Amino acid sequence: MLYTEDLEELIFHRHEIHESDELIVLSGYLGPSPVARLEQLPFNSTVIYGMYGSEGIKPTLHHSLLRIQNSIDNLNVFYSQLPVHSKCYAWRRRGEIIHALVGSANFSTNGLSTPFREVLAETTYDTFRPLNAYIQHVLNNSISCLEVGNERMVEIEVNLEFCRMTLLGKDGEVQNAAGLNWGQNPNNHTTPNDAYIPIRAEHIRIYPHLFLPKQLNPQNIDKRGRLQRHNDAIEIIWDDGLTMEGLFEGSQPVEGVIYPKQISSFPIKAQLGEYIRNRIGVPLGQPVRRHHLEKYGRTDVTVSLLAEGVYKFDFSV
């Protein structure tokens, strides 16, 4: 059986069909949201970050995974010292694989939530033993996330691309009914704290690796029979350690290619607006103005890519 949609729900409910006592996740890249969700499972889970061996791990992502590791008893997070790009999900009972999925989907919100972009396929019984041996070989060449020091990570994060994304409109003020005040328009189907961060064409031209083109969704067809494009889900780690899921929304053409035009929180649009208001001291439900941001100490957010589909948002002063 081949799966192309709802991959995260597939992984988190597979044990209800196959009686297992352990889940092993081997993934080229990781996102903190699905890793944290493993606490819900009724058995132990082991997660292996595969590309640590060749790329290391950014400090922000490492510290997020470390916080998750220290807060969940039934979880062990490892970093492979071999460069491994595989994506394997194996359910075991008494140490033996009884069911497994392999494919292209990383264990991250971005990898598991966009329909038709990634696939997972069931493996056959004859692959269980060699797959188990392969996973064990990677584990034998892995270290716990608890063992990693800061020396290598600091060097890695210094080389990140940083895009400064303004929270102000073109007139130099926070927009009345867009951006951080998206929910302030009574004619929109929004709540007062709904917010987004605009992506401008110059951001895309200067930082093409941060903002990828939007892909067509074969299941989403408008009234005129045209294919619509995916709103890609991402994971956001803020400078203070808070994590939230986000969405690259909307569409804008840049040099003939369609890109997203804004970043919102997901699935609750107000989460971003509430977070920013709490940080700058504006009461919930009230509009944000330039003087609020200046009093806080900055009028932009710095965005950088930590791993595939995982971003750091820095709003520190």
SEZAMI-808440 format. One line per field, with one value per residue (C-alpha): residue in one letter; x, y, z; residue number from 0. Coordinates in nm, 4 decimals. Layout:
pami = (A / ...)
X = (X / ...)
Y = (Y / ...)
Z = (Z / ...)
roro = (NUM / ...)
***
This chain:
pami = (M / L / Y / T / E / D / L / E / E / L / I / F / H / R / H / E / I / H / E / S / D / E / L / I / V / L / S / G / Y / L / G / P / S / P / V / A / R / L / E / Q / L / P / F / N / S / T / V / I / Y / G / M / Y / G / S / E / G / I / K / P / T / L / H / H / S / L / L / R / I / Q / N / S / I / D / N / L / N / V / F / Y / S / Q / L / P / V / H / S / K / C / Y / A / W / R / R / R / G / E / I / I / H / A / L / V / G / S / A / N / F / S / T / N / G / L / S / T / P / F / R / E / V / L / A / E / T / T / Y / D / T / F / R / P / L / N / A / Y / I / Q / H / V / L / N / N / S / I / S / C / L / E / V / G / N / E / R / M / V / E / I / E / V / N / L / E / F / C / R / M / T / L / L / G / K / D / G / E / V / Q / N / A / A / G / L / N / W / G / Q / N / P / N / N / H / T / T / P / N / D / A / Y / I / P / I / R / A / E / H / I / R / I / Y / P / H / L / F / L / P / K / Q / L / N / P / Q / N / I / D / K / R / G / R / L / Q / R / H / N / D / A / I / E / I / I / W / D / D / G / L / T / M / E / G / L / F / E / G / S / Q / P / V / E / G / V / I / Y / P / K / Q / I / S / S / F / P / I / K / A / Q / L / G / E / Y / I / R / N / R / I / G / V / P / L / G / Q / P / V / R / R / H / H / L / E / K / Y / G / R / T / D / V / T / V / S / L / L / A / E / G / V / Y / K / F / D / F / S / V)
X = (0.0000 / 0.1254 / 0.0262 / 0.0432 / -0.1853 / -0.2430 / 0.0966 / 0.1250 / -0.2079 / -0.1073 / 0.2067 / 0.0408 / -0.2466 / -0.0692 / -0.0179 / -0.3956 / -0.3836 / -0.0521 / 0.0073 / 0.3491 / 0.5453 / 0.7928 / 0.8221 / 1.1532 / 1.1748 / 1.4807 / 1.4571 / 1.7023 / 1.5631 / 1.3420 / 1.0896 / 1.0059 / 0.6252 / 0.5858 / 0.8699 / 0.6840 / 0.3633 / 0.5259 / 0.4413 / 0.0855 / 0.1857 / 0.1381 / 0.4923 / 0.8549 / 0.9681 / 1.3171 / 1.3909 / 1.7133 / 1.8164 / 1.9976 / 2.1854 / 2.3698 / 2.6691 / 2.7252 / 2.5473 / 2.5439 / 2.2445 / 2.1616 / 2.1705 / 1.8119 / 1.6770 / 1.9026 / 1.7881 / 1.4249 / 1.4737 / 1.6662 / 1.3754 / 1.1399 / 1.3744 / 1.3966 / 1.0192 / 0.9080 / 0.9816 / 0.8918 / 1.1211 / 1.4870 / 1.6327 / 1.9588 / 2.1812 / 2.3386 / 2.7137 / 2.6712 / 2.5138 / 2.1734 / 1.9030 / 1.6586 / 1.3030 / 1.1957 / 0.9123 / 0.9243 / 0.6873 / 0.8474 / 0.7314 / 0.9905 / 1.2653 / 1.1397 / 0.9762 / 0.6122 / 0.5230 / 0.7193 / 0.6770 / 0.9559 / 0.9611 / 1.0482 / 0.8645 / 1.0798 / 0.9538 / 0.8539 / 0.5333 / 0.6473 / 0.7375 / 0.4181 / 0.1427 / 0.1630 / -0.0498 / 0.1137 / 0.4582 / 0.5972 / 0.5118 / 0.5306 / 0.4905 / 0.4402 / 0.7307 / 0.6881 / 0.7614 / 1.0847 / 1.2332 / 1.1732 / 1.4960 / 1.7353 / 1.5534 / 1.5908 / 1.9623 / 1.9985 / 1.8285 / 2.0412 / 2.3571 / 2.2579 / 2.1724 / 2.5101 / 2.6712 / 2.4541 / 2.4824 / 2.2101 / 2.1037 / 2.2001 / 2.5665 / 2.6042 / 2.8113 / 2.7874 / 3.1244 / 3.0237 / 2.6730 / 2.7820 / 3.0036 / 2.7133 / 2.4567 / 2.6959 / 2.6766 / 2.2960 / 2.1183 / 1.9141 / 1.6231 / 1.4925 / 1.1165 / 0.9553 / 0.6330 / 0.5493 / 0.3561 / 0.4999 / 0.3946 / 0.6094 / 0.3133 / 0.1587 / -0.1267 / -0.4757 / -0.6275 / -0.3361 / -0.0098 / -0.0177 / -0.3630 / -0.5115 / -0.7927 / -0.8838 / -1.0912 / -1.4560 / -1.5369 / -1.2878 / -1.3704 / -1.1089 / -1.0768 / -0.9212 / -0.5783 / -0.5316 / -0.1994 / 0.0529 / 0.4029 / 0.4193 / 0.6732 / 0.7889 / 0.9255 / 1.2687 / 1.2833 / 1.2307 / 1.4847 / 1.7580 / 1.6831 / 1.5491 / 1.6417 / 1.4192 / 1.0994 / 1.0326 / 0.7876 / 0.4377 / 0.3463 / 0.0230 / -0.2237 / -0.3792 / -0.6823 / -0.7599 / -0.9414 / -1.1229 / -1.4599 / -1.2928 / -1.1193 / -0.7730 / -0.5355 / -0.4716 / -0.1457 / -0.0433 / -0.0134 / 0.2977 / 0.3105 / 0.6308 / 0.7554 / 0.8669 / 1.1065 / 1.1173 / 1.4246 / 1.2705 / 1.2215 / 0.8472 / 0.7457 / 0.4418 / 0.3301 / 0.3055 / 0.1771 / 0.3162 / -0.0075 / -0.1353 / 0.0288 / 0.2375 / 0.4293 / 0.8006 / 0.9771 / 0.7153 / 0.7160 / 0.4410 / 0.5584 / 0.3743 / 0.3001 / 0.2666 / 0.3401 / 0.0653 / 0.0339 / -0.1531 / -0.4137 / -0.5048 / -0.4403 / -0.4573 / -0.1656 / 0.0905 / -0.0946 / -0.1391 / 0.2270 / 0.3528 / 0.1067 / 0.2175 / 0.5838 / 0.5393 / 0.2806 / -0.0284 / -0.3595 / -0.5151 / -0.7741 / -0.6166 / -0.4431 / -0.0641 / 0.0992 / 0.4529 / 0.5137 / 0.4401 / 0.7107 / 0.9587 / 0.9009 / 0.9676 / 1.2879 / 1.2443 / 1.0070 / 1.1072 / 1.1564 / 1.4702 / 1.3956 / 1.6429 / 1.6166 / 1.7313 / 1.6353 / 1.3944 / 1.0617 / 1.1946 / 1.2577 / 1.3980 / 1.2127 / 1.4174 / 1.2272 / 1.4797 / 1.5951)
Y = (0.0000 / 0.3468 / 0.6600 / 1.0208 / 1.2102 / 1.2472 / 1.0935 / 1.2276 / 1.0770 / 0.7537 / 0.7305 / 0.8228 / 0.5755 / 0.2799 / 0.1087 / 0.0744 / -0.1780 / -0.3459 / -0.4553 / -0.3072 / -0.1982 / 0.0418 / 0.2885 / 0.3630 / 0.6745 / 0.7218 / 1.0512 / 1.2591 / 1.5742 / 1.6368 / 1.8953 / 1.9492 / 1.9289 / 1.5605 / 1.4650 / 1.6257 / 1.4504 / 1.1095 / 1.1606 / 1.0589 / 0.7075 / 0.4273 / 0.2895 / 0.3967 / 0.5801 / 0.6245 / 0.9047 / 0.9271 / 1.2480 / 1.1086 / 1.4004 / 1.5029 / 1.3056 / 1.5366 / 1.8616 / 1.8731 / 2.0453 / 2.4114 / 2.5188 / 2.6455 / 2.3141 / 2.1142 / 2.3035 / 2.2575 / 1.8805 / 1.8761 / 2.0391 / 1.7803 / 1.4956 / 1.6214 / 1.6538 / 1.3176 / 0.9908 / 0.7523 / 0.9138 / 0.8829 / 1.1192 / 1.0236 / 1.1912 / 0.9624 / 1.0064 / 0.8447 / 1.0690 / 0.9043 / 1.0494 / 0.7580 / 0.7930 / 0.4760 / 0.4222 / 0.0833 / -0.0619 / -0.3362 / -0.5952 / -0.7530 / -0.6046 / -0.7407 / -0.5344 / -0.6247 / -0.3334 / -0.0626 / 0.2334 / 0.3759 / 0.6566 / 1.0249 / 1.1894 / 1.3447 / 1.3365 / 1.7032 / 1.8990 / 2.0039 / 1.6491 / 1.4877 / 1.7392 / 1.8484 / 1.6136 / 1.4390 / 1.5901 / 1.2957 / 0.9251 / 0.6397 / 0.2751 / -0.0413 / -0.2841 / -0.6589 / -0.9227 / -1.0309 / -0.6815 / -0.6757 / -0.8484 / -0.6478 / -0.3246 / -0.4034 / -0.4712 / -0.1426 / 0.0588 / -0.1107 / -0.0287 / 0.3400 / 0.3329 / 0.1757 / 0.4744 / 0.7392 / 0.9536 / 1.0735 / 1.4355 / 1.4700 / 1.4134 / 1.6958 / 2.0010 / 2.3587 / 2.3969 / 2.2658 / 2.4100 / 2.7709 / 2.7492 / 2.6138 / 2.8776 / 3.1657 / 3.0739 / 3.0905 / 3.3256 / 3.5809 / 3.7643 / 4.0691 / 4.0828 / 4.4138 / 4.4246 / 4.7684 / 4.8607 / 5.0605 / 5.3847 / 5.3033 / 5.2214 / 4.8867 / 4.8282 / 4.8883 / 4.5602 / 4.3515 / 4.2123 / 4.2114 / 4.3747 / 4.1279 / 4.0448 / 4.4087 / 4.4294 / 4.3628 / 4.2669 / 3.9781 / 3.6280 / 3.6694 / 3.7101 / 4.0280 / 3.8757 / 3.7067 / 3.8095 / 3.7316 / 3.8409 / 3.9594 / 3.8094 / 4.0764 / 4.0172 / 4.1437 / 3.8809 / 3.6101 / 3.7533 / 3.7885 / 3.4687 / 3.2118 / 2.9210 / 3.0522 / 3.0954 / 2.8196 / 2.8368 / 2.7087 / 2.3694 / 2.2737 / 2.0638 / 1.7962 / 1.7690 / 2.1411 / 2.2702 / 2.6045 / 2.6775 / 2.7422 / 2.4059 / 2.5409 / 2.3703 / 2.5660 / 2.5670 / 2.4206 / 2.6310 / 2.4633 / 2.3923 / 2.4750 / 2.4694 / 2.7905 / 2.8061 / 3.1527 / 3.2977 / 3.2417 / 2.8695 / 2.8740 / 2.6600 / 2.6932 / 2.5583 / 2.8026 / 2.8241 / 2.9799 / 3.1305 / 3.3264 / 3.3628 / 3.6268 / 3.6156 / 3.6903 / 3.6860 / 3.4536 / 3.2041 / 3.1772 / 3.2188 / 3.2563 / 3.6106 / 3.5729 / 3.3555 / 3.2843 / 3.0531 / 2.7284 / 2.5999 / 2.8983 / 3.2249 / 3.4225 / 3.2377 / 3.4560 / 3.7797 / 3.6843 / 3.5905 / 3.9195 / 4.1236 / 3.9461 / 4.0131 / 4.3845 / 4.4502 / 4.5237 / 4.3956 / 4.1082 / 4.2254 / 4.5711 / 4.6991 / 4.7071 / 5.0384 / 5.1354 / 5.3076 / 4.9765 / 4.8003 / 5.0868 / 5.0910 / 4.7157 / 4.7660 / 4.6430 / 4.6592 / 4.3397 / 3.9658 / 3.7859 / 3.4591 / 3.1781 / 2.8171 / 2.5561 / 2.2392 / 2.1425 / 2.3022 / 2.4241 / 2.7972 / 3.0191 / 3.3474 / 3.5949 / 3.8823 / 3.9444 / 4.2960)
Z = (0.0000 / -0.0952 / 0.0987 / -0.0251 / 0.2173 / 0.5935 / 0.6619 / 1.0169 / 1.1212 / 0.9505 / 1.1634 / 1.4909 / 1.4536 / 1.2935 / 1.6287 / 1.6612 / 1.3755 / 1.4517 / 1.8103 / 1.8856 / 2.1902 / 2.0242 / 1.7370 / 1.5648 / 1.3450 / 1.1238 / 0.9347 / 0.7370 / 0.8995 / 1.2028 / 1.3149 / 1.6836 / 1.6532 / 1.5565 / 1.7912 / 2.0834 / 1.9801 / 2.0427 / 2.4106 / 2.3181 / 2.2157 / 2.4718 / 2.4357 / 2.3921 / 2.0799 / 1.9395 / 1.6921 / 1.4915 / 1.3143 / 1.0107 / 0.8537 / 1.1693 / 1.0435 / 0.7468 / 0.8381 / 1.2175 / 1.3765 / 1.4305 / 1.7980 / 1.7971 / 1.6656 / 1.8981 / 2.2075 / 2.1043 / 2.0675 / 2.3950 / 2.5785 / 2.4318 / 2.5287 / 2.8873 / 2.9200 / 2.7768 / 2.9561 / 2.6731 / 2.4137 / 2.3128 / 2.0509 / 1.8793 / 1.6202 / 1.3608 / 1.3135 / 0.9734 / 0.7072 / 0.6597 / 0.4358 / 0.4764 / 0.6063 / 0.7867 / 1.0346 / 1.2048 / 1.4628 / 1.6727 / 1.9226 / 2.1515 / 1.9363 / 1.6047 / 1.3288 / 1.2710 / 1.0399 / 0.8586 / 0.6257 / 0.4092 / 0.1573 / 0.1168 / 0.4096 / 0.6816 / 1.0402 / 1.0375 / 0.9898 / 0.6450 / 0.5453 / 0.6704 / 0.6016 / 0.2363 / 0.0232 / -0.2735 / -0.2205 / -0.0218 / -0.0092 / 0.2380 / 0.1395 / 0.3422 / 0.3329 / 0.2921 / 0.5526 / 0.3834 / 0.4389 / 0.8152 / 0.9159 / 0.6900 / 0.7802 / 1.1490 / 1.0963 / 0.9047 / 1.1785 / 1.4434 / 1.2470 / 1.2391 / 1.6108 / 1.6909 / 1.5196 / 1.6858 / 1.9969 / 2.2301 / 2.1880 / 2.5560 / 2.4643 / 2.2112 / 2.3036 / 2.1717 / 1.9942 / 1.6513 / 1.6611 / 1.7166 / 1.4092 / 1.2025 / 1.2989 / 1.2294 / 0.8602 / 0.8367 / 0.5972 / 0.7926 / 0.6315 / 0.8174 / 0.7585 / 0.8463 / 1.0466 / 0.9031 / 0.5903 / 0.3025 / 0.4723 / 0.7752 / 1.0032 / 1.0955 / 0.8525 / 0.9889 / 0.8706 / 0.7458 / 0.8799 / 1.2609 / 1.2430 / 0.9927 / 1.2356 / 1.2972 / 0.9785 / 1.0788 / 0.7191 / 0.7180 / 0.8398 / 1.1126 / 1.4865 / 1.6360 / 1.7046 / 1.3659 / 1.2138 / 0.9448 / 0.8447 / 0.4822 / 0.2420 / 0.0004 / -0.3484 / -0.2449 / 0.0320 / -0.2290 / -0.4741 / -0.2112 / -0.0138 / -0.2648 / -0.0347 / 0.2464 / 0.0466 / -0.2046 / -0.4973 / -0.4331 / -0.5765 / -0.7492 / -0.5507 / -0.7757 / -0.5459 / -0.5262 / -0.8356 / -0.8459 / -1.0097 / -1.3441 / -1.3402 / -1.2572 / -1.0179 / -0.6988 / -0.5034 / -0.1701 / 0.1440 / 0.2837 / 0.6569 / 0.8448 / 1.2029 / 1.3716 / 1.6668 / 1.8246 / 1.9909 / 2.3371 / 2.2627 / 2.1925 / 1.8956 / 1.6725 / 1.3397 / 1.0534 / 0.6992 / 0.3821 / 0.2495 / -0.0465 / -0.3860 / -0.5601 / -0.8888 / -0.8720 / -1.2096 / -1.3540 / -1.0627 / -0.7985 / -0.4373 / -0.1035 / 0.0095 / 0.3874 / 0.6898 / 0.9433 / 1.2412 / 1.1864 / 1.2520 / 1.4745 / 1.2915 / 1.6163 / 1.7767 / 1.5997 / 1.6800 / 2.0450 / 2.0759 / 1.9327 / 2.1422 / 2.4595 / 2.3820 / 2.3107 / 2.5813 / 2.3709 / 2.5177 / 2.3245 / 2.0743 / 2.0406 / 1.7230 / 1.7079 / 1.6129 / 1.5178 / 1.8507 / 2.0308 / 1.8299 / 1.8739 / 2.2472 / 2.2526 / 2.0583 / 1.7003 / 1.4057 / 1.2245 / 1.2693 / 1.1537 / 0.9750 / 0.9018 / 0.7859 / 1.0396 / 0.8503 / 0.5761 / 0.6779 / 1.0165 / 1.0665 / 1.3394 / 1.4022 / 1.6074 / 1.7708 / 2.0474 / 2.1311)
roro = (0 / 1 / 2 / 3 / 4 / 5 / 6 / 7 / 8 / 9 / 10 / 11 / 12 / 13 / 14 / 15 / 16 / 17 / 18 / 19 / 20 / 21 / 22 / 23 / 24 / 25 / 26 / 27 / 28 / 29 / 30 / 31 / 32 / 33 / 34 / 35 / 36 / 37 / 38 / 39 / 40 / 41 / 42 / 43 / 44 / 45 / 46 / 47 / 48 / 49 / 50 / 51 / 52 / 53 / 54 / 55 / 56 / 57 / 58 / 59 / 60 / 61 / 62 / 63 / 64 / 65 / 66 / 67 / 68 / 69 / 70 / 71 / 72 / 73 / 74 / 75 / 76 / 77 / 78 / 79 / 80 / 81 / 82 / 83 / 84 / 85 / 86 / 87 / 88 / 89 / 90 / 91 / 92 / 93 / 94 / 95 / 96 / 97 / 98 / 99 / 100 / 101 / 102 / 103 / 104 / 105 / 106 / 107 / 108 / 109 / 110 / 111 / 112 / 113 / 114 / 115 / 116 / 117 / 118 / 119 / 120 / 121 / 122 / 123 / 124 / 125 / 126 / 127 / 128 / 129 / 130 / 131 / 132 / 133 / 134 / 135 / 136 / 137 / 138 / 139 / 140 / 141 / 142 / 143 / 144 / 145 / 146 / 147 / 148 / 149 / 150 / 151 / 152 / 153 / 154 / 155 / 156 / 157 / 158 / 159 / 160 / 161 / 162 / 163 / 164 / 165 / 166 / 167 / 168 / 169 / 170 / 171 / 172 / 173 / 174 / 175 / 176 / 177 / 178 / 179 / 180 / 181 / 182 / 183 / 184 / 185 / 186 / 187 / 188 / 189 / 190 / 191 / 192 / 193 / 194 / 195 / 196 / 197 / 198 / 199 / 200 / 201 / 202 / 203 / 204 / 205 / 206 / 207 / 208 / 209 / 210 / 211 / 212 / 213 / 214 / 215 / 216 / 217 / 218 / 219 / 220 / 221 / 222 / 223 / 224 / 225 / 226 / 227 / 228 / 229 / 230 / 231 / 232 / 233 / 234 / 235 / 236 / 237 / 238 / 239 / 240 / 241 / 242 / 243 / 244 / 245 / 246 / 247 / 248 / 249 / 250 / 251 / 252 / 253 / 254 / 255 / 256 / 257 / 258 / 259 / 260 / 261 / 262 / 263 / 264 / 265 / 266 / 267 / 268 / 269 / 270 / 271 / 272 / 273 / 274 / 275 / 276 / 277 / 278 / 279 / 280 / 281 / 282 / 283 / 284 / 285 / 286 / 287 / 288 / 289 / 290 / 291 / 292 / 293 / 294 / 295 / 296 / 297 / 298 / 299 / 300 / 301 / 302 / 303 / 304 / 305 / 306 / 307 / 308 / 309 / 310 / 311 / 312 / 313 / 314 / 315 / 316)
***
